[in-house]
Amino acid sequence: MDMQTFNKHIVQKDETLKSVAVLYGLCADDLKFFHNNQCEVEDMILIEITRQIELFIPRTSVTDTSKLVNFGSGNRLVFQPENSFSKYGVTINIENGTRKNELKYETSVRWLKTENNLHFFEIDRISKLFLNEEEVNEIADLLAYKTSKVLYPLQVSVDEAGKFNDIENTSVFKQRWAEVKEEVYKEYDGETVDEYCLTIEELLNEPDTLRLFLKNDYFTRTLFFGVYQSFGQVFKIEGIESFPLVNNAVEPNYKMELEIDPLKDEYNLINIKGNGTLHDERSRCDFINGAPFSSIVKEDPVMNKEGSFRIQYYLNGKTSLPESLYLECDIMLQERKKISVVVACIDEK
């Protein structure tokens, strides 16, 4: 469902076409033209307001201009995260067929600097992990949580559209490892711990593999999806986006439509929503087998559309920074795999 493209004005006694137009900063002819293109035939204005009860007004014509989203040129939503610091609650649901797991934790995001047209942020975990509403307590889960300390604080770079670019502090992970490993062995021992620590060490010795592993972080990719773009005259854009829904070096592509409401909502939030469909040359079998490209090369390939994508963003009306976000995407493998990510600002008042 598209965002509303108009507002309505309830006609008051003694109002004229001109007086209503002046109220919204329009000329009478423009108001009449817009209304007549939206209304039923019997409600069209010929010369002056007669029997009309309500008039259709352009969405961006408002009596209170503070309700308008502050765009740059080309209706560009400007990304200005300088000196920002936010805390978020994160909920991630992963579904494979009938199997479901929910992961919850809290995290902080601090802006560090701007350099070479990139913004640098520090992300840190600030709470325990909860799996399916319970504090993580099984040995495998605990090891994953304990050893993940080597990755945090995590530094990432983000481009001017607010889109994730790269991990910037992989070199410090090895330095942290000795302390984290010592802490793990104080609490646990045995073959499982040895194998797990060996896996972590192998990962730390392969920066490219480590980068790929971290690039697949659902929270980071949701927060830095890249919505700070030029939305054009109709406040709507189309493009191809990818998301790390499957374990593959080449992420599945989705054909997306992003739309922004030029008016802030009743809570003074900027609303952005997106919908998309899988748009990838790789077949279901290709994805199941982890293929980075299509196993069948055709001049005119039939696109795999067995997947969907949806996002809803609510940005602070003053800073244009995220207040709450929702991302959901799925793909058909042997069973349908679905990821949903909910991110909400933690109010510290």
SERO-4910 file (N, C-alpha, C, O; in steps of 0.05 Angstrom, whole numbers):
BEGIN
 pado doro    nc1    nc2    nc3   cac1   cac2   cac3    cc1    cc2    cc3    oc1    oc2    oc3
  Met    A     17    -24      0      0      0      0     18     25      0     35     28     17
  Asp    A     13     43    -19     29     68    -21     22     87      1      0     87     12
  Met    A     42    104      7     37    125     26     18    145     14     16    148    -10
  Gln    A      3    159     31    -17    178     22     -3    201      7     18    211     17
  Thr    A    -14    210    -15     -2    231    -31    -16    258    -28     -9    277    -41
  Phe    A    -36    258    -10    -52    283     -7    -61    285     22    -61    266     37
  Asn    A    -69    310     29    -83    315     54   -111    325     47   -117    330     24
  Lys    A   -129    326     67   -155    337     62   -161    361     79   -153    362    103
  His    A   -175    381     67   -183    405     82   -213    405     84   -227    403     63
  Ile    A   -224    406    108   -253    408    112   -261    437    107   -252    455    121
  Val    A   -279    440     88   -288    467     80   -305    480    103   -324    468    112
  Gln    A   -296    504    111   -311    518    132   -330    539    119   -326    546     95
  Lys    A   -349    548    134   -369    567    124   -354    593    115   -336    602    128
  Asp    A   -362    603     92   -351    628     81   -323    626     69   -312    645     60
  Glu    A   -311    601     69   -285    598     56   -288    599     26   -308    589     15
  Thr    A   -268    610     12   -268    610    -17   -244    594    -26   -227    587    -11
  Leu    A   -244    589    -52   -221    574    -64   -195    589    -58   -175    577    -51
  Lys    A   -196    615    -61   -172    632    -57   -163    631    -28   -139    629    -22
  Ser    A   -182    634     -9   -175    635     19   -162    608     29   -144    608     45
  Val    A   -173    586     18   -161    560     25   -133    557     13   -115    547     26
  Ala    A   -131    566    -12   -105    565    -25    -83    581    -10    -61    571     -7
  Val    A    -91    605     -2    -72    622     13    -63    608     39    -40    610     48
  Leu    A    -83    595     52    -77    581     77    -54    560     74    -39    556     93
  Tyr    A    -53    548     51    -33    527     46    -10    536     28      6    520     18
  Gly    A     -8    562     23     14    572      7     12    565    -22     33    561    -36
  Leu    A    -12    562    -33    -17    554    -61    -31    577    -76    -42    595    -63
  Cys    A    -30    576   -102    -48    593   -118    -74    578   -123    -74    554   -123
  Ala    A    -96    593   -127   -122    581   -130   -123    561   -153   -136    540   -150
  Asp    A   -111    567   -175   -112    550   -199    -98    523   -193   -107    502   -201
  Asp    A    -75    524   -178    -60    500   -172    -76    482   -153    -77    457   -156
  Leu    A    -90    495   -134   -106    479   -115   -130    466   -130   -136    443   -125
  Lys    A   -143    481   -147   -165    470   -163   -156    447   -180   -170    426   -182
  Phe    A   -133    450   -193   -123    429   -211   -117    404   -195   -124    382   -204
  Phe    A   -104    407   -172    -97    384   -156   -122    370   -145   -125    345   -147
  His    A   -141    385   -134   -166    374   -124   -181    359   -145   -190    336   -140
  Asn    A   -184    371   -168   -199    358   -190   -187    333   -200   -201    316   -211
  Asn    A   -161    330   -196   -147    305   -205   -149    283   -184   -142    260   -190
  Gln    A   -159    290   -160   -161    270   -139   -190    262   -133   -195    239   -125
  Cys    A   -209    280   -137   -236    276   -128   -254    261   -148   -246    256   -171
  Glu    A   -278    254   -138   -298    243   -156   -309    265   -174   -307    289   -168
  Val    A   -320    257   -197   -330    277   -217   -349    297   -205   -348    321   -210
  Glu    A   -368    287   -188   -388    304   -177   -377    324   -157   -390    344   -150
  Asp    A   -352    320   -147   -340    338   -128   -320    357   -140   -305    372   -126
  Met    A   -318    358   -167   -299    375   -180   -307    405   -177   -330    411   -177
  Ile    A   -286    422   -176   -291    451   -174   -290    462   -203   -270    458   -217
  Leu    A   -310    477   -210   -311    490   -237   -298    518   -235   -278    523   -249
  Ile    A   -309    535   -220   -298    562   -216   -292    568   -187   -271    578   -180
  Glu    A   -312    560   -170   -310    567   -141   -320    543   -125   -334    526   -136
  Ile    A   -313    543    -99   -324    522    -81   -355    525    -80   -365    547    -76
  Thr    A   -369    503    -84   -398    504    -82   -408    484    -62   -412    491    -38
  Arg    A   -412    460    -70   -423    439    -52   -401    422    -39   -407    404    -24
  Gln    A   -376    428    -45   -354    411    -35   -352    412     -5   -352    434      7
  Ile    A   -350    389      8   -347    387     37   -317    387     45   -309    398     65
  Glu    A   -301    374     28   -272    373     33   -257    377      7   -267    370    -14
  Leu    A   -233    388     10   -216    392    -13   -190    376    -10   -180    373     12
  Phe    A   -181    365    -32   -156    350    -32   -133    370    -35   -133    387    -52
  Ile    A   -114    368    -16    -91    386    -15    -65    370    -20    -63    348     -9
  Pro    A    -45    381    -35    -20    366    -38     -8    360    -11     -9    375      8
  Arg    A      4    336     -9     15    326     16     35    346     29     36    348     54
  Thr    A     50    360     13     71    378     24     61    406     28     77    424     35
  Ser    A     36    411     23     24    438     28     11    437     56    -11    426     59
  Val    A     24    449     75     14    448    103     14    475    116     30    493    108
  Thr    A     -3    479    135     -4    505    150     19    506    170     29    528    176
  Asp    A     29    483    180     51    482    199     75    470    184     77    446    182
  Thr    A     93    487    175    116    478    159    136    461    176    153    448    164
  Ser    A    134    462    202    152    445    219    146    416    215    162    399    223
  Lys    A    123    409    203    115    381    199    129    370    174    129    346    170
  Leu    A    141    388    158    154    378    133    182    366    140    196    376    157
  Val    A    188    344    126    215    333    129    235    352    116    230    362     94
  Asn    A    257    356    129    278    375    119    296    360     99    315    347    107
  Phe    A    290    364     74    306    351     53    328    369     42    327    393     45
  Gly    A    348    356     30    368    371     15    358    372    -14    335    367    -20
  Ser    A    376    379    -32    369    382    -61    361    354    -71    372    334    -64
  Gly    A    341    354    -90    331    329   -101    316    313    -81    314    288    -83
  Asn    A    305    327    -60    292    313    -38    310    291    -26    301    268    -21
  Arg    A    334    299    -22    354    280     -9    351    281     21    351    303     33
  Leu    A    348    258     33    349    256     62    378    257     71    394    239     63
  Val    A    385    277     86    414    281     93    422    266    118    408    266    138
  Phe    A    445    252    116    455    236    138    476    253    153    497    259    142
  Gln    A    469    261    178    487    278    194    489    266    222    477    276    241
  Pro    A    505    245    225    507    231    251    527    242    270    532    231    291
  Glu    A    540    264    263    562    275    279    555    277    308    533    287    316
  Asn    A    573    267    325    571    269    355    547    253    366    539    258    389
  Ser    A    535    235    351    512    220    361    521    196    378    542    185    374
  Phe    A    504    189    397    507    165    413    480    154    420    463    169    431
  Ser    A    475    129    413    448    117    417    451     90    429    471     76    425
  Lys    A    431     82    444    429     55    455    404     42    443    383     54    442
  Tyr    A    407     17    434    385      3    421    379    -24    434    398    -38    442
  Gly    A    354    -31    435    346    -59    441    343    -73    414    330    -62    396
  Val    A    354    -97    412    354   -111    386    340   -139    390    347   -153    409
  Thr    A    322   -145    373    309   -171    372    312   -183    344    303   -171    325
  Ile    A    324   -207    342    327   -220    317    313   -247    317    318   -264    334
  Asn    A    295   -251    298    281   -277    295    292   -291    270    292   -279    249
  Ile    A    299   -316    274    309   -332    251    291   -356    249    288   -372    267
  Glu    A    278   -359    226    260   -381    221    270   -398    198    276   -388    176
  Asn    A    271   -424    202    277   -444    181    254   -464    181    253   -482    198
  Gly    A    236   -460    162    212   -478    163    197   -473    188    188   -451    194
  Thr    A    194   -494    204    179   -492    230    197   -486    253    187   -481    275
  Arg    A    223   -486    249    242   -481    271    246   -451    274    251   -436    255
  Lys    A    243   -441    299    245   -413    304    264   -407    328    263   -422    348
  Asn    A    280   -387    325    297   -378    347    296   -348    349    296   -334    329
  Glu    A    296   -338    373    295   -309    378    319   -301    395    325   -313    416
  Leu    A    334   -281    386    357   -271    400    352   -242    408    344   -226    391
  Lys    A    358   -236    433    354   -208    443    379   -199    457    392   -214    471
  Tyr    A    386   -173    453    408   -161    468    406   -131    465    389   -121    449
  Glu    A    422   -116    479    424    -87    477    451    -79    468    471    -92    474
  Thr    A    452    -57    453    477    -49    441    479    -18    440    458     -5    441
  Ser    A    503     -8    439    507     21    436    521     28    410    536     12    400
  Val    A    515     51    399    527     60    374    536     88    377    521    107    382
  Arg    A    562     92    375    574    118    378    588    127    353    605    113    341
  Trp    A    582    152    344    597    163    321    625    171    330    628    183    351
  Leu    A    645    164    313    672    170    320    684    193    304    695    212    316
  Lys    A    682    191    278    694    212    261    684    209    232    671    190    225
  Thr    A    690    230    216    685    229    188    712    232    173    728    249    180
  Glu    A    716    215    154    742    215    139    738    203    111    725    182    109
  Asn    A    748    216     91    745    207     63    717    200     55    711    179     44
  Asn    A    698    218     62    669    214     56    657    189     69    636    179     60
  Leu    A    669    180     91    659    158    106    655    166    135    671    182    146
  His    A    634    156    147    630    160    176    639    134    191    634    112    181
  Phe    A    652    138    213    662    115    229    646    114    255    642    134    269
  Phe    A    637     90    262    622     85    286    634     63    303    647     45    293
  Glu    A    629     64    329    637     43    347    611     30    358    594     43    369
  Ile    A    609      4    354    586    -12    363    595    -30    386    615    -43    384
  Asp    A    580    -30    408    587    -46    431    563    -60    442    541    -49    443
  Arg    A    566    -85    451    545   -100    464    544    -91    493    565    -91    507
  Ile    A    521    -83    503    519    -72    530    501    -89    548    493    -80    570
  Ser    A    494   -113    539    477   -130    556    485   -159    551    501   -165    533
  Lys    A    473   -176    567    475   -205    562    458   -212    538    441   -197    530
  Leu    A    464   -236    527    448   -246    505    425   -263    516    429   -279    534
  Phe    A    402   -261    504    379   -278    511    370   -293    487    364   -281    466
  Leu    A    369   -319    489    360   -336    467    334   -348    475    332   -362    495
  Asn    A    313   -343    459    286   -352    465    277   -345    493    267   -362    508
  Glu    A    282   -320    500    273   -308    526    289   -318    550    284   -309    572
  Glu    A    309   -335    546    325   -345    568    354   -335    565    364   -334    543
  Glu    A    366   -329    588    394   -321    587    410   -344    575    407   -367    583
  Val    A    428   -338    556    444   -358    543    459   -374    564    474   -363    580
  Asn    A    455   -401    565    468   -417    586    479   -444    577    494   -457    593
  Glu    A    474   -452    553    486   -478    544    515   -473    536    522   -451    528
  Ile    A    531   -493    539    560   -490    534    566   -477    507    583   -459    505
  Ala    A    553   -487    486    559   -477    459    550   -448    456    565   -431    445
  Asp    A    527   -442    468    517   -414    466    535   -396    483    541   -373    475
  Leu    A    543   -406    507    560   -389    524    587   -384    512    597   -362    514
  Leu    A    598   -404    499    624   -400    486    621   -379    463    639   -363    460
  Ala    A    599   -381    448    595   -361    427    594   -333    439    605   -314    428
  Tyr    A    580   -331    461    577   -305    474    603   -295    486    611   -272    482
  Lys    A    617   -313    500    642   -305    513    663   -297    492    677   -277    495
  Thr    A    666   -313    471    686   -308    451    679   -284    433    697   -272    421
  Ser    A    653   -277    432    646   -254    415    656   -228    427    657   -207    414
  Lys    A    665   -229    453    677   -205    466    701   -196    451    708   -172    452
  Val    A    714   -214    436    738   -206    421    731   -187    399    748   -172    390
  Leu    A    706   -186    391    697   -169    368    688   -142    377    686   -123    361
  Tyr    A    682   -139    403    670   -114    413    688    -99    432    701   -112    449
  Pro    A    689    -72    431    675    -55    412    684    -60    383    708    -66    377
  Leu    A    665    -58    365    669    -62    337    668    -35    323    650    -19    328
  Gln    A    687    -30    305    687     -5    290    680    -10    261    691    -28    248
  Val    A    660      5    251    652      2    224    652     28    209    650     50    222
  Ser    A    655     27    183    652     52    167    626     50    151    617     29    143
  Val    A    615     74    146    589     76    134    590     99    113    602    119    119
  Asp    A    578     95     90    580    116     69    560    139     74    545    138     94
  Glu    A    560    158     56    543    182     60    513    177     58    496    193     65
  Ala    A    507    153     47    478    145     45    470    129     70    447    120     72
  Gly    A    489    127     90    483    111    114    485     82    109    472     66    124
  Lys    A    500     73     89    501     45     82    528     33     93    549     45     90
  Phe    A    526      9    105    549     -5    115    571     -7     94    565    -14     71
  Asn    A    596     -1    101    618     -3     82    638    -25     89    643    -43     73
  Asp    A    649    -24    114    669    -44    121    674    -44    151    665    -26    166
  Ile    A    687    -66    160    697    -68    188    724    -55    189    741    -60    172
  Glu    A    729    -38    209    753    -21    208    774    -28    230    796    -17    230
  Asn    A    768    -47    248    787    -52    269    794    -82    272    797    -91    295
  Thr    A    795    -96    250    801   -125    252    829   -130    265    833   -152    276
  Ser    A    847   -111    262    874   -115    272    875   -118    303    894   -130    313
  Val    A    855   -106    317    856   -107    346    845   -133    357    849   -139    381
  Phe    A    830   -149    341    818   -173    351    838   -193    362    833   -205    383
  Lys    A    860   -195    348    881   -214    357    892   -205    384    898   -222    402
  Gln    A    895   -179    387    906   -169    413    887   -175    436    896   -181    458
  Arg    A    861   -174    431    842   -179    452    839   -209    458    831   -217    480
  Trp    A    847   -226    439    841   -254    441    854   -267    465    842   -284    479
  Ala    A    879   -260    471    893   -273    494    878   -270    520    875   -289    535
  Glu    A    868   -246    525    853   -241    549    826   -256    549    818   -267    570
  Val    A    812   -256    527    786   -269    525    790   -299    528    774   -312    542
  Lys    A    810   -310    515    816   -339    517    822   -348    545    812   -368    555
  Glu    A    837   -331    559    844   -337    587    818   -338    604    815   -355    621
  Glu    A    801   -319    599    775   -317    614    758   -342    609    745   -352    627
  Val    A    757   -351    584    741   -375    576    752   -399    591    736   -415    602
  Tyr    A    778   -403    591    790   -427    603    789   -427    634    792   -448    646
  Lys    A    784   -404    645    780   -402    674    753   -415    682    750   -427    704
  Glu    A    734   -413    663    707   -423    669    701   -451    657    686   -466    668
  Tyr    A    714   -457    635    708   -482    620    733   -496    612    754   -484    608
  Asp    A    731   -522    608    753   -537    596    741   -561    581    717   -566    582
  Gly    A    758   -576    567    749   -599    553    751   -596    523    759   -574    513
  Glu    A    745   -617    508    748   -618    479    732   -597    464    741   -585    445
  Thr    A    707   -593    473    689   -573    460    702   -546    461    701   -531    441
  Val    A    713   -538    484    725   -512    487    750   -510    470    754   -489    456
  Asp    A    766   -531    469    791   -530    453    784   -526    423    796   -510    410
  Glu    A    764   -541    414    756   -540    386    745   -512    379    750   -501    358
  Tyr    A    729   -501    397    717   -475    393    738   -453    391    737   -436    374
  Cys    A    757   -454    410    778   -434    411    796   -436    386    805   -416    375
  Leu    A    800   -461    377    816   -465    352    802   -452    328    815   -440    311
  Thr    A    776   -456    327    760   -444    305    762   -414    306    765   -401    285
  Ile    A    760   -402    329    762   -372    332    790   -363    323    792   -343    309
  Glu    A    811   -378    331    838   -370    323    842   -371    293    855   -354    281
  Glu    A    831   -392    281    833   -394    252    818   -371    238    828   -360    218
  Leu    A    796   -363    249    780   -341    239    796   -315    241    797   -298    223
  Leu    A    809   -311    264    824   -286    269    849   -285    251    859   -263    246
  Asn    A    859   -307    242    882   -308    224    874   -304    195    892   -302    177
  Glu    A    848   -303    189    839   -298    161    822   -273    160    797   -275    163
  Pro    A    834   -250    157    819   -224    158    796   -223    138    775   -212    144
  Asp    A    800   -235    115    778   -233     95    754   -250    103    731   -241    100
  Thr    A    759   -273    115    738   -291    125    724   -277    148    699   -278    151
  Leu    A    740   -265    165    729   -251    189    711   -227    180    690   -223    191
  Arg    A    720   -213    160    704   -190    150    677   -200    139    657   -187    144
  Leu    A    678   -223    125    653   -234    114    634   -242    137    610   -238    135
  Phe    A    646   -254    157    631   -263    181    617   -239    194    593   -240    201
  Leu    A    631   -217    197    621   -193    210    602   -178    193    583   -165    202
  Lys    A    606   -179    167    589   -165    147    561   -177    148    541   -164    140
  Asn    A    559   -202    158    533   -216    160    518   -209    185    497   -222    191
  Asp    A    527   -190    201    513   -183    226    487   -169    219    487   -148    206
  Tyr    A    465   -181    227    439   -171    219    433   -143    230    421   -127    217
  Phe    A    441   -138    255    436   -112    267    450    -90    252    438    -70    244
  Thr    A    476    -94    247    492    -73    234    481    -67    206    480    -44    198
  Arg    A    474    -88    192    464    -85    165    436    -72    164    429    -58    145
  Thr    A    420    -76    185    394    -64    186    397    -34    193    384    -17    181
  Leu    A    413    -28    213    417     -1    222    429     16    199    421     39    195
  Phe    A    448      4    185    462     19    164    453      7    137    470     -3    122
  Phe    A    428     10    131    417     -1    106    421     17     82    422      8     59
  Gly    A    424     43     88    429     62     66    404     76     56    399     77     32
  Val    A    388     88     74    363    101     66    367    131     61    348    145     53
  Tyr    A    391    142     65    395    171     62    402    177     32    425    181     25
  Gln    A    381    177     16    384    180    -12    366    203    -23    351    214     -8
  Ser    A    369    208    -49    351    228    -62    326    214    -70    327    195    -87
  Phe    A    303    222    -60    278    209    -65    263    220    -88    241    210    -96
  Gly    A    273    242   -100    260    253   -124    233    266   -119    224    268    -96
  Gln    A    220    275   -140    195    290   -138    172    274   -126    155    285   -112
  Val    A    172    248   -130    150    231   -120    157    218    -94    141    201    -84
  Phe    A    180    224    -82    188    213    -56    190    183    -56    183    169    -37
  Lys    A    198    172    -79    199    143    -83    222    136   -102    226    149   -122
  Ile    A    237    115    -95    259    107   -112    259     76   -114    249     62    -96
  Glu    A    271     66   -135    274     37   -139    303     30   -142    320     47   -150
  Gly    A    310      6   -134    338     -3   -137    341    -32   -129    321    -45   -122
  Ile    A    365    -42   -131    372    -69   -123    387    -68    -97    408    -54    -95
  Glu    A    378    -83    -77    391    -84    -51    397   -113    -44    383   -132    -54
  Ser    A    418   -118    -28    424   -145    -19    424   -147     11    426   -126     25
  Phe    A    421   -171     21    421   -175     50    432   -203     56    426   -222     41
  Pro    A    448   -206     78    461   -232     83    442   -253     96    447   -264    117
  Leu    A    421   -259     81    401   -278     91    411   -307     91    402   -323    108
  Val    A    428   -313     72    439   -340     70    469   -339     73    482   -318     69
  Asn    A    481   -362     80    510   -363     84    523   -366     56    528   -388     47
  Asn    A    529   -343     44    539   -343     17    556   -318     13    549   -296     22
  Ala    A    579   -321      0    597   -298     -4    583   -276    -20    589   -252    -17
  Val    A    565   -284    -38    549   -265    -54    520   -265    -44    506   -284    -47
  Glu    A    512   -243    -31    486   -242    -19    464   -242    -40    468   -232    -62
  Pro    A    440   -252    -33    418   -252    -51    408   -223    -56    408   -206    -38
  Asn    A    401   -217    -81    391   -191    -89    361   -189    -88    347   -208    -95
  Tyr    A    351   -166    -80    323   -160    -79    317   -134    -95    332   -114    -92
  Lys    A    297   -135   -112    288   -111   -126    270    -96   -107    249   -105    -99
  Met    A    279    -71   -100    266    -56    -78    253    -30    -88    262    -18   -107
  Glu    A    233    -22    -74    221      5    -76    221     17    -49    209      7    -30
  Leu    A    235     40    -47    236     55    -21    219     80    -24    220     94    -44
  Glu    A    203     86     -3    186    109     -4    187    124     22    187    112     44
  Ile    A    188    150     21    190    167     45    165    185     46    157    196     25
  Asp    A    154    188     69    131    207     73    144    235     77    159    238     96
  Pro    A    137    254     60    149    281     64    139    296     88    149    317     95
  Leu    A    119    284    102    109    296    127    117    278    151    115    253    149
  Lys    A    125    290    173    130    275    197    103    265    208     82    278    204
  Asp    A    104    244    223     79    233    234     72    247    261     85    266    268
  Glu    A     51    238    274     41    251    299     62    250    321     60    266    340
  Tyr    A     81    232    319    102    230    340    128    245    331    149    242    343
  Asn    A    125    261    310    148    276    298    170    258    287    194    265    289
  Leu    A    162    235    277    181    217    265    179    217    234    157    220    223
  Ile    A    201    212    222    202    210    192    198    180    185    211    163    196
  Asn    A    178    175    168    171    148    161    182    140    134    178    154    114
  Ile    A    197    118    133    207    107    108    198     78    107    201     64    127
  Lys    A    189     69     84    183     41     81    193     30     55    196     45     36
  Gly    A    198      5     54    208     -8     30    196    -35     27    192    -50     46
  Asn    A    191    -43      2    182    -69     -5    198    -80    -28    206    -65    -46
  Gly    A    203   -106    -28    218   -117    -50    213   -147    -54    200   -160    -38
  Thr    A    223   -156    -77    220   -184    -84    248   -195    -92    263   -180   -104
  Leu    A    253   -219    -85    279   -232    -93    282   -228   -123    264   -232   -139
  His    A    307   -220   -131    312   -215   -159    341   -224   -165    359   -208   -166
  Asp    A    343   -250   -168    370   -262   -170    370   -284   -191    351   -299   -194
  Glu    A    393   -286   -206    395   -306   -227    398   -334   -215    392   -354   -229
  Arg    A    406   -336   -190    411   -362   -178    384   -376   -171    365   -363   -161
  Ser    A    382   -401   -177    358   -417   -171    358   -425   -142    377   -421   -127
  Arg    A    336   -437   -134    334   -447   -106    356   -467   -101    369   -466    -80
  Cys    A    362   -485   -120    384   -504   -116    411   -491   -113    427   -499    -97
  Asp    A    415   -469   -129    440   -454   -126    444   -444    -98    466   -446    -87
  Phe    A    423   -433    -87    425   -422    -60    429   -444    -39    444   -441    -20
  Ile    A    415   -466    -43    418   -489    -24    447   -499    -24    457   -506     -4
  Asn    A    459   -499    -48    487   -509    -51    508   -488    -45    532   -493    -47
  Gly    A    499   -463    -38    518   -442    -32    532   -431    -55    554   -420    -52
  Ala    A    521   -433    -79    535   -423   -104    535   -393   -104    514   -380   -100
  Pro    A    558   -381   -110    560   -351   -111    549   -340   -138    546   -316   -141
  Phe    A    544   -358   -157    533   -349   -183    515   -371   -194    515   -394   -184
  Ser    A    500   -365   -215    481   -384   -226    496   -407   -239    515   -403   -254
  Ser    A    486   -431   -235    499   -455   -247    491   -458   -276    504   -473   -291
  Ile    A    470   -444   -285    462   -444   -313    464   -416   -324    451   -397   -315
  Val    A    482   -413   -344    486   -387   -356    468   -384   -381    470   -399   -400
  Lys    A    452   -363   -380    434   -357   -402    436   -328   -410    443   -311   -393
  Glu    A    431   -322   -435    432   -295   -444    409   -279   -432    413   -255   -425
  Asp    A    387   -291   -429    363   -278   -418    353   -295   -395    333   -309   -397
  Pro    A    366   -293   -372    359   -311   -349    332   -305   -337    323   -282   -337
  Val    A    319   -326   -328    294   -323   -314    301   -318   -284    314   -334   -272
  Met    A    292   -295   -274    300   -288   -246    284   -304   -226    260   -309   -229
  Asn    A    298   -313   -205    286   -326   -182    272   -304   -166    285   -286   -156
  Lys    A    246   -307   -162    231   -287   -146    219   -299   -121    200   -288   -109
  Glu    A    230   -322   -112    219   -336    -89    230   -325    -63    244   -338    -48
  Gly    A    224   -300    -58    232   -287    -34    221   -259    -32    215   -247    -53
  Ser    A    218   -248     -8    207   -221     -6    223   -205     15    239   -217     30
  Phe    A    219   -179     14    235   -161     31    216   -138     40    201   -128     24
  Arg    A    219   -130     65    203   -108     75    218    -93     97    230   -106    115
  Ile    A    218    -67     96    230    -51    117    211    -29    125    195    -19    109
  Gln    A    213    -20    150    198      3    160    217     18    178    227      6    198
  Tyr    A    223     43    172    241     59    188    226     83    200    209     95    187
  Tyr    A    233     89    225    222    113    238    247    128    248    261    120    266
  Leu    A    251    152    236    274    168    243    266    193    259    244    203    255
  Asn    A    284    201    277    279    225    293    274    249    275    290    254    257
  Gly    A    252    264    280    244    286    262    264    309    262    266    324    243
  Lys    A    281    312    283    300    333    285    327    325    274    340    339    258
  Thr    A    336    301    282    364    292    275    364    274    250    385    270    238
  Ser    A    341    263    243    339    243    221    354    218    227    359    202    209
  Leu    A    360    213    252    374    188    260    353    167    270    331    175    278
  Pro    A    360    141    268    340    120    274    329    120    302    345    122    322
  Glu    A    303    118    305    290    115    330    281     85    333    285     73    353
  Ser    A    268     75    312    261     47    311    260     37    282    254     52    264
  Leu    A    267     12    279    269      0    252    258    -28    252    259    -42    272
  Tyr    A    248    -36    229    239    -64    226    247    -73    198    242    -60    178
  Leu    A    260    -96    197    268   -108    172    260   -137    172    263   -151    192
  Glu    A    249   -146    149    240   -173    147    246   -183    119    238   -170     99
  Cys    A    260   -205    116    264   -216     89    264   -247     90    270   -259    111
  Asp    A    256   -259     68    256   -288     67    265   -298     40    267   -282     20
  Ile    A    270   -324     38    278   -337     13    271   -366     15    272   -378     37
  Met    A    263   -378     -7    256   -406     -7    281   -423    -13    293   -421    -34
  Leu    A    288   -439      6    309   -459      3    295   -486      3    275   -489    -10
  Gln    A    306   -506     18    290   -531     20    265   -525     36    244   -537     31
  Glu    A    268   -507     55    245   -495     69    248   -465     68    270   -455     60
  Arg    A    227   -450     74    230   -421     74    247   -412     97    242   -419    120
  Lys    A    267   -395     91    283   -383    112    275   -354    115    273   -340     95
  Lys    A    270   -345    139    261   -318    143    276   -305    167    280   -317    188
  Ile    A    284   -280    162    297   -265    183    280   -240    189    271   -227    170
  Ser    A    276   -234    214    264   -208    220    281   -194    242    290   -207    261
  Val    A    285   -168    239    302   -153    257    286   -129    267    276   -113    251
  Val    A    284   -127    293    270   -104    306    291    -89    322    304   -100    340
  Val    A    293    -63    317    313    -46    331    297    -22    342    283     -9    328
  Ala    A    300    -18    369    286      5    381    304     20    400    319      8    416
  Cys    A    304     46    398    320     63    415    311     59    444    288     58    450
  Ile    A    331     58    462    326     55    490    324     83    502    344     97    502
  Asp    A    301     90    513    297    116    525    309    116    553    301    100    570
  Glu    A    328    134    557    342    135    583    331    155    603    343    161    623
  Lys    A    308    167    596    296    187    613    287    175    640    277    189    657
***
